[in-house]
Amino acid sequence: MIKQAKNISWWVFAVITFLVFVVLQIPAAWLVSKFYKDNQDLQNIDGNIWNGQADWQKNQLRGTITWSYRPLDLLFFKISANTEVRSGETQLKGVLGYSFGNFSINSLNGRIAPETLRSFQAWDWPSTDIQVKDLNFKYNKSTGFEKGEGTFQWGGGELLYTYSQRQERMSVPSLKGSFIVDKGKLILDVRDQRDQKMANFALDTALMLDAQLTQRMLMNVQSYEGKAAMDTYVISIRQPLVKGGE
């Protein structure tokens, strides 16, 4: 009787495994057309659920995405894939996952090029890339972010930007930063190479970005004449992470 039960269990396992591998062979293009009927973000989709690639576009940003499914993560009730995103000189690699309403990114590494920054904010950015290392976080639409960690580095340079309808110039110093999560927000604490406070960025549950700059950071603006304690956040800006329609 015990032997028969074991045989049935193995047959059930074998059938489920077979069905999973059949599903993984479904063409990705068919899946997108079936369940994402208003798709305007992905084009030239090639491959299947197991692995493939596509061109993508979001507002002014465009590039390619490749993926490779991680079947063993199903043992942890999680759907995930090794993913690489490219846009011009920008390149990011990591593991994207989804489980019970939680979206996750793990081991995200790569660089963000100046032209990508320009698509978010139409300024004349320094020529140096932003380096992201070992970024991990979970995100839920209702509760926000949790378990965030990672670091970033930026060599800085000359930044030309518009503020209050006039053009300004900032000599951005070499910066470093660390990602943490606090009260559902993903926070990037930015410091200079002497570990002095420079800026703070916080992304909330609604994906609204709060940016704060310290007096020390603003001292790098040529025309700035304000006075405050160096660690004081003098400027605060709030806006969507990605502006619609741009």
C-alpha positions as CSV (number, residue, x, y, z in Angstrom):
1,M,0.0,0.0,0.0
2,I,2.8,2.4,0.9
3,K,4.7,1.5,-2.3
4,Q,1.6,2.1,-4.4
5,A,1.1,5.6,-2.7
6,K,4.8,6.4,-3.5
7,N,4.3,5.4,-7.1
8,I,1.2,7.6,-7.4
9,S,3.1,10.5,-5.9
10,W,5.9,10.1,-8.4
11,W,3.5,9.9,-11.3
12,V,1.8,13.1,-10.1
13,F,5.1,14.9,-9.8
14,A,6.2,13.7,-13.2
15,V,2.9,14.9,-14.8
16,I,3.1,18.3,-13.1
17,T,6.8,18.7,-14.2
18,F,5.9,17.7,-17.7
19,L,3.0,20.3,-17.8
20,V,5.3,23.0,-16.4
21,F,7.8,22.4,-19.2
22,V,5.1,22.4,-21.8
23,V,3.8,25.8,-20.5
24,L,7.4,27.2,-20.6
25,Q,7.5,26.5,-24.4
26,I,4.5,28.7,-25.1
27,P,5.6,31.5,-27.4
28,A,6.0,34.8,-25.5
29,A,4.4,36.8,-28.3
30,W,1.2,34.7,-28.1
31,L,1.1,35.1,-24.3
32,V,1.5,38.9,-24.5
33,S,-1.2,39.2,-27.2
34,K,-3.6,37.0,-25.2
35,F,-3.2,38.6,-21.8
36,Y,-1.9,42.1,-22.6
37,K,-4.2,43.2,-25.3
38,D,-3.4,46.9,-25.0
39,N,0.3,46.3,-25.3
40,Q,2.2,49.3,-26.4
41,D,5.4,48.7,-24.5
42,L,6.8,45.5,-26.1
43,Q,7.5,44.9,-29.8
44,N,9.5,42.3,-31.8
45,I,8.9,39.6,-29.2
46,D,11.0,36.5,-29.8
47,G,11.3,33.2,-27.9
48,N,9.1,31.6,-25.2
49,I,8.5,31.8,-21.5
50,W,11.7,29.8,-20.8
51,N,13.9,32.4,-22.5
52,G,13.5,35.1,-25.1
53,Q,13.9,38.8,-25.9
54,A,11.9,41.9,-27.0
55,D,12.2,45.5,-27.8
56,W,10.5,47.8,-25.3
57,Q,9.5,51.5,-25.1
58,K,8.2,53.5,-22.1
59,N,7.5,57.2,-22.9
60,Q,10.9,58.5,-24.3
61,L,12.8,55.4,-23.1
62,R,13.4,52.5,-25.4
63,G,15.7,49.5,-25.5
64,T,15.8,45.7,-25.3
65,I,15.0,43.1,-22.6
66,T,16.2,39.5,-22.5
67,W,15.0,36.9,-20.0
68,S,15.8,33.3,-18.8
69,Y,13.3,31.6,-16.6
70,R,14.4,30.1,-13.2
71,P,12.3,26.9,-12.8
72,L,13.7,26.0,-9.4
73,D,12.2,29.1,-7.8
74,L,8.8,27.5,-8.3
75,L,9.7,25.4,-5.2
76,F,9.5,28.6,-3.2
77,F,6.1,29.5,-4.9
78,K,7.8,32.2,-6.9
79,I,8.0,33.1,-10.6
80,S,11.3,34.6,-11.5
81,A,13.8,35.1,-14.4
82,N,17.3,36.3,-14.9
83,T,16.8,39.5,-16.8
84,E,18.9,42.0,-18.6
85,V,17.6,45.5,-19.7
86,R,19.5,47.7,-22.1
87,S,18.8,51.2,-23.3
88,G,21.6,52.9,-25.2
89,E,24.7,52.6,-23.0
90,T,22.6,51.8,-20.0
91,Q,22.8,48.1,-18.9
92,L,21.2,46.5,-15.9
93,K,21.2,42.8,-14.9
94,G,19.3,41.1,-12.1
95,V,16.6,38.6,-11.1
96,L,13.0,39.8,-11.4
97,G,10.4,37.9,-9.5
98,Y,6.7,37.8,-8.5
99,S,5.1,35.9,-5.6
100,F,1.6,36.4,-4.1
101,G,1.3,40.1,-5.0
102,N,4.9,40.9,-4.3
103,F,7.3,42.1,-7.1
104,S,11.0,41.7,-6.3
105,I,14.3,42.6,-7.8
106,N,17.4,40.8,-6.6
107,S,21.2,41.1,-7.3
108,L,20.6,44.1,-9.7
109,N,23.9,45.3,-11.0
110,G,24.9,47.6,-13.9
111,R,25.2,51.2,-15.1
112,I,22.8,54.0,-15.9
113,A,24.1,56.3,-18.7
114,P,23.6,60.1,-19.0
115,E,21.2,59.8,-22.0
116,T,18.9,57.6,-19.8
117,L,18.9,60.3,-17.1
118,R,18.1,62.9,-19.7
119,S,14.9,61.0,-20.6
120,F,13.7,61.4,-17.0
121,Q,14.8,65.0,-16.7
122,A,15.8,67.1,-19.8
123,W,19.0,68.5,-18.4
124,D,22.6,68.4,-19.6
125,W,24.0,65.6,-17.4
126,P,27.6,64.8,-16.6
127,S,29.2,62.3,-18.9
128,T,29.9,59.7,-16.1
129,D,27.6,56.7,-15.6
130,I,25.8,55.9,-12.4
131,Q,26.9,52.5,-11.1
132,V,24.4,50.3,-9.2
133,K,25.6,47.3,-7.2
134,D,23.7,44.5,-5.5
135,L,20.3,46.2,-5.3
136,N,17.6,44.1,-3.7
137,F,14.0,45.0,-2.7
138,K,10.4,43.8,-2.6
139,Y,7.5,45.9,-3.7
140,N,3.8,45.5,-3.0
141,K,1.2,47.9,-4.4
142,S,-0.6,48.1,-1.1
143,T,2.2,48.1,1.5
144,G,5.1,49.6,-0.5
145,F,8.7,48.5,-0.3
146,E,10.4,46.1,2.1
147,K,13.9,44.5,2.6
148,G,15.8,47.0,0.5
149,E,19.6,47.1,0.2
150,G,22.3,48.0,-2.3
151,T,24.8,50.7,-3.2
152,F,25.5,53.2,-5.9
153,Q,28.5,55.3,-7.2
154,W,28.6,58.3,-9.4
155,G,31.7,60.1,-10.6
156,G,29.8,63.4,-10.9
157,G,30.8,66.3,-13.2
158,E,29.3,69.4,-14.7
159,L,25.5,69.5,-14.6
160,L,23.5,72.2,-16.5
161,Y,19.8,72.4,-15.3
162,T,16.9,74.7,-15.3
163,Y,15.5,76.0,-12.0
164,S,12.8,78.8,-11.6
165,Q,13.0,79.4,-15.3
166,R,16.8,80.1,-15.3
167,Q,19.7,78.0,-16.2
168,E,22.1,76.9,-13.5
169,R,25.4,75.1,-13.3
170,M,26.5,72.6,-10.6
171,S,29.8,71.0,-10.2
172,V,28.6,67.6,-8.9
173,P,31.3,66.0,-6.7
174,S,32.0,62.2,-6.7
175,L,29.1,60.6,-4.8
176,K,28.2,57.3,-3.2
177,G,25.0,56.1,-1.7
178,S,23.2,53.2,0.0
179,F,19.6,51.9,-0.4
180,I,17.5,51.1,2.6
181,V,13.7,50.7,3.3
182,D,11.9,52.7,5.9
183,K,8.2,52.7,6.5
184,G,7.4,51.2,3.1
185,K,9.7,53.7,1.2
186,L,12.8,52.8,-0.8
187,I,15.4,55.4,0.3
188,L,18.7,56.3,-1.3
189,D,21.0,58.2,1.1
190,V,23.6,60.1,-0.9
191,R,26.9,61.2,0.5
192,D,30.3,62.4,-0.8
193,Q,33.5,60.4,-0.6
194,R,34.1,61.8,2.9
195,D,30.7,60.4,4.0
196,Q,29.1,63.8,4.4
197,K,25.3,64.2,3.7
198,M,24.5,65.4,0.2
199,A,21.0,64.3,-0.8
200,N,18.2,62.0,0.0
201,F,15.7,60.3,-2.4
202,A,12.6,58.4,-1.3
203,L,10.2,56.4,-3.4
204,D,6.9,55.7,-1.8
205,T,4.1,53.2,-2.4
206,A,2.5,55.3,-5.2
207,L,5.9,55.5,-6.9
208,M,6.2,59.2,-6.1
209,L,9.8,60.4,-5.7
210,D,10.8,62.9,-3.0
211,A,14.2,64.5,-3.6
212,Q,16.0,66.6,-0.9
213,L,19.3,68.4,-1.3
214,T,21.5,69.6,1.5
215,Q,23.2,73.0,1.9
216,R,26.5,71.1,1.3
217,M,25.2,69.9,-2.1
218,L,23.9,73.3,-3.1
219,M,27.3,74.9,-2.3
220,N,28.4,73.3,-5.6
221,V,26.0,75.5,-7.6
222,Q,27.9,78.6,-9.0
223,S,25.1,81.1,-8.3
224,Y,24.0,79.8,-4.9
225,E,24.2,82.2,-2.0
226,G,22.0,80.6,0.6
227,K,23.1,80.1,4.2
228,A,22.2,77.1,6.4
229,A,23.9,74.3,8.4
230,M,25.7,72.0,6.0
231,D,23.5,69.0,6.8
232,T,20.2,70.9,6.4
233,Y,17.9,69.8,3.6
234,V,17.4,73.2,1.8
235,I,15.4,72.1,-1.3
236,S,12.7,69.5,-1.5
237,I,11.0,68.3,-4.7
238,R,8.1,65.8,-5.1
239,Q,7.2,64.3,-8.5
240,P,6.2,61.0,-10.2
241,L,9.1,58.6,-10.8
242,V,8.1,58.5,-14.5
243,K,6.0,61.3,-15.9
244,G,3.2,60.2,-18.1
245,G,3.1,61.3,-21.7
246,E,6.7,62.5,-21.9
